[in-house]
Amino acid sequence: MNAITAERNGSGTWAAVVRRWRCLAWLVLLIADLGLLVWGFGAAAIPGHLLGPGGAPILPAGYEGYSGGSWHQLVATSPQTAGYITLVFRMYGIYVAAFGLLAVAIAATAFRRGDRWAWWGLLVGNTVAFVSAMTYDRIVGAIGPFEWSEYLGRVVIYASLAVTAPVRTGARMALLLLWCGANRYFRRASDRVHSGLCAR
């Protein structure tokens, strides 16, 4: 019997909390990853209209935040370059949508059943997906409504995963503290990358 199922069937206060939270945790993960799926689909289908900071489209806002130049001027003077940037952004959107679809499927099936591999897959996958998206946002200086939802999504995902971790109660806290430390490291690394790119 795997660790999640054993704890779900256990007794005591913590087991009761895990049982109640498990009823909601898979749904919380599904909704957060559905947000990634929707954003990825929007980035792939309508990159020039996906809302970014101040209601401006995210693709032009990202280009302008990174380069300091005008997107409209780039389109007018170098349409092939603008087309290539749009293509790369669409491909990024496709990858995000593909991850979102996979994460939604895992959350609704294997994670809901209590499969240990699903917990680890969602932990690693969501960390990579959210950290990469948030790093892009910080590098280009484009933080809009969808980007703020990434921070909220990451918090609710980690909270859900922390409560349902497939480890014993004492190890659960150690795992959570270790993961918070790793995220702090990634945040500092992101800051170093951001400052290095902006120093150009």
C-alpha positions in Angstrom: 0.0 0.0 0.0 1.5 3.4 -0.9 2.3 6.1 1.6 -0.6 8.4 0.6 -3.2 5.7 0.8 -1.8 4.4 4.1 -2.0 7.9 5.7 -5.5 8.5 4.2 -6.7 5.3 6.0 -4.8 6.2 9.2 -6.3 7.7 12.4 -5.6 10.8 14.4 -5.9 14.6 13.7 -3.3 14.8 11.0 -4.9 11.9 9.1 -8.3 13.6 9.3 -6.8 16.8 7.9 -5.1 14.9 5.1 -8.4 13.1 4.3 -10.3 16.4 4.2 -7.7 18.2 2.2 -7.2 15.3 -0.2 -10.9 15.7 -1.2 -10.0 19.3 -2.3 -6.3 19.0 -3.2 -6.7 17.3 -6.5 -9.3 19.9 -7.5 -7.0 22.8 -6.4 -4.2 21.3 -8.5 -6.6 20.7 -11.4 -7.8 24.3 -11.4 -4.3 25.8 -11.0 -3.0 23.6 -13.9 -6.1 24.4 -15.9 -5.0 28.1 -15.6 -1.6 27.1 -17.2 -3.4 25.3 -19.9 -5.6 28.3 -20.7 -2.7 30.7 -20.7 -0.6 28.3 -22.9 -3.5 28.0 -25.4 -3.9 31.8 -25.5 -0.1 32.3 -26.0 -0.2 29.8 -28.9 -3.4 31.0 -30.5 -3.5 34.8 -29.9 -0.1 35.9 -28.7 -0.6 39.5 -29.9 -3.8 39.8 -27.9 -3.1 37.9 -24.7 -3.4 40.4 -21.8 -0.2 41.5 -20.1 0.7 44.4 -17.9 -1.6 47.4 -18.0 -4.0 45.6 -20.3 -1.4 45.7 -23.1 -0.8 42.4 -25.1 2.0 40.3 -23.4 4.1 39.7 -26.5 4.6 43.4 -27.4 5.0 44.3 -23.7 7.6 41.6 -23.2 9.6 42.7 -26.2 9.4 46.3 -25.2 10.3 45.5 -21.6 13.3 43.4 -22.6 14.7 45.5 -25.5 13.5 49.0 -24.7 12.4 49.3 -28.3 9.0 49.6 -29.8 7.1 46.5 -31.0 5.3 48.4 -33.6 8.5 49.8 -34.9 10.0 46.3 -35.1 7.0 45.0 -37.0 7.3 48.0 -39.5 11.1 47.8 -40.0 11.7 44.1 -39.6 8.6 42.0 -40.0 10.5 38.7 -40.4 12.2 39.3 -37.0 8.8 40.1 -35.4 7.3 37.0 -37.1 10.1 34.8 -35.7 9.6 36.2 -32.2 5.9 35.5 -32.5 6.6 32.0 -33.7 8.9 31.3 -30.7 6.3 32.7 -28.3 3.6 30.5 -29.9 5.8 27.5 -29.5 6.3 28.4 -25.8 2.5 28.6 -25.5 2.2 25.1 -27.0 4.6 23.7 -24.5 2.9 25.3 -21.6 -0.5 24.1 -22.9 0.8 20.6 -23.3 2.2 20.6 -19.8 -1.1 22.0 -18.5 -3.1 19.3 -20.2 -0.8 16.5 -18.8 -0.9 18.0 -15.3 -4.7 18.3 -15.4 -5.0 14.6 -16.5 -2.6 13.5 -13.7 -4.3 15.5 -11.0 -7.8 14.2 -12.0 -6.7 10.6 -12.1 -3.5 9.3 -10.6 -3.0 12.1 -7.9 -6.7 11.8 -6.9 -6.2 8.0 -6.5 -3.2 8.6 -4.3 -0.4 7.3 -6.6 2.9 8.3 -5.2 4.5 9.0 -8.6 1.7 11.5 -9.4 2.6 13.6 -6.4 6.3 13.7 -7.4 5.4 14.4 -11.0 3.2 17.3 -10.1 5.7 18.7 -7.7 8.6 18.7 -10.2 6.5 19.5 -13.3 4.7 22.5 -11.7 7.9 23.8 -10.3 9.6 23.8 -13.7 6.5 25.2 -15.4 5.8 28.0 -12.9 9.4 29.0 -12.2 10.2 29.2 -16.0 7.1 31.3 -16.7 7.9 33.6 -13.7 11.5 33.9 -14.7 10.5 35.0 -18.2 8.1 37.6 -16.7 10.8 39.0 -14.5 13.4 39.1 -17.2 11.2 41.0 -19.7 9.5 43.1 -17.0 6.0 42.1 -18.1 3.8 41.3 -15.1 0.1 41.3 -16.0 -3.1 39.7 -14.7 -2.2 36.2 -15.8 1.3 36.6 -14.4 0.1 37.5 -10.9 -2.1 34.4 -11.0 1.1 32.4 -11.4 2.2 33.4 -7.9 -1.2 32.4 -6.5 -1.2 29.2 -8.4 2.2 28.3 -7.1 1.2 28.9 -3.5 -2.0 26.8 -3.7 -0.1 24.0 -5.5 2.6 23.9 -2.9 0.1 24.0 -0.1 -1.8 21.1 -1.6 1.3 19.1 -2.2 2.7 19.8 1.3 -0.4 18.5 3.0 -0.6 15.4 0.8 3.1 14.6 0.7 3.7 10.8 0.5 6.0 10.9 3.5 5.6 10.5 7.3 4.5 13.6 9.2 7.9 14.5 10.5 9.5 14.1 7.1 6.7 16.2 5.6 7.9 19.3 7.4 11.5 18.6 6.5 10.5 18.1 2.8 8.5 21.4 2.9 11.4 23.3 4.4 13.8 21.8 1.9 11.6 22.7 -1.0 11.2 26.3 0.3 14.9 26.6 0.5 15.3 25.2 -3.1 12.7 27.8 -4.3 14.6 30.6 -2.6 17.8 29.4 -4.4 15.9 29.4 -7.8 14.6 32.9 -7.0 18.1 34.2 -6.3 19.4 32.5 -9.5 16.5 34.2 -11.4 17.5 37.5 -9.9 21.1 37.0 -11.0 20.0 36.1 -14.5 17.7 39.1 -14.6 20.4 41.5 -13.4 22.9 40.0 -15.8 20.6 40.4 -18.8 19.5 43.9 -17.9 23.2 45.0 -17.5 23.7 44.7 -21.3 
